[in-house]
Amino acid sequence: MTKLTIGPGRLSFPAIFEPQSADMGGKYGLTILLPPDFDLKPLHEALEAVATEKWGADKAKWPKKMNGPKQVIRDAAEKQYAGYTPGWRFISLKSKQQPGIVNASLEPVTDVKEAYPGRWVRVTARAYAYDNVLKGVGFALQNIQLLQHDTAFSGAGRAEDDFDSFAEELGAASTNSDWNE
C-alpha cells in the first residue's frame, strides 16, 4: 500500500524513542490529533482499499465486527484528555520498529524532550488490514517529523519558555542560610 503523510497535527501519547511496556503491547507508537479542517478523505480511502484487498469489494462479506475506518479515525470529543477538543479527530499508530524522527529541517532528533504531547507533527504511515483473533484495518507508523512547538498538553510548558536568561552571579547570596529554610 502507498505511504501516506498524515498531518500536521498535535502529538499525543508518544512512545517513539522507547517502545511501550510489554503489557501495553511493547510497540512504538503515538496518537496524532488532526484539526477540524484536515481532509480525512485520503485516509478513509486508504483504509477502504486495504479492506477491499483483504476481504473483497462486497462489504457484506467483510467481517461483521471488524475495526473499520470509524474505529481508526475517531472523534477527539470522546476522550477527556488535554488537547482532545471537539471537532478534532485522532488516530493511534504503532510499529514494531522504531520510527525515524526528524525536525522541520530534516535533521535527526534524538532528544526525548523534543517530542512532547502537544507539539505539532507530521507522520508517514501505511494502511494495512489484519485478520487474527481481531479483524480490521489500521495505520502502521513509519516516520515522524517534529514541527513547531506549542503548549504542552501537560499544562506545565517548556522551562525555556517560562524564564528569561539569567546570567547574574549569585555569589555569597547563594550560600545565605535564609534561602535554605
Secondary structure, DSSP 8 states (H G I E B T S, - for coil): --EEEEEEEEEEEEE-SS---GGGTS-EEEEEEE-TTS--HHHHHHHHHHHHHHH-S-GGGS-TT-B-HHHHSEEGGGS-STT--TT-EEEEEEESS--EEE-TTS-B---GGGS-TT-EEEEEEEEEEEESSSEEEEEEEEEEEE------TTSS--HHHH--------GGGGG-GGGG-
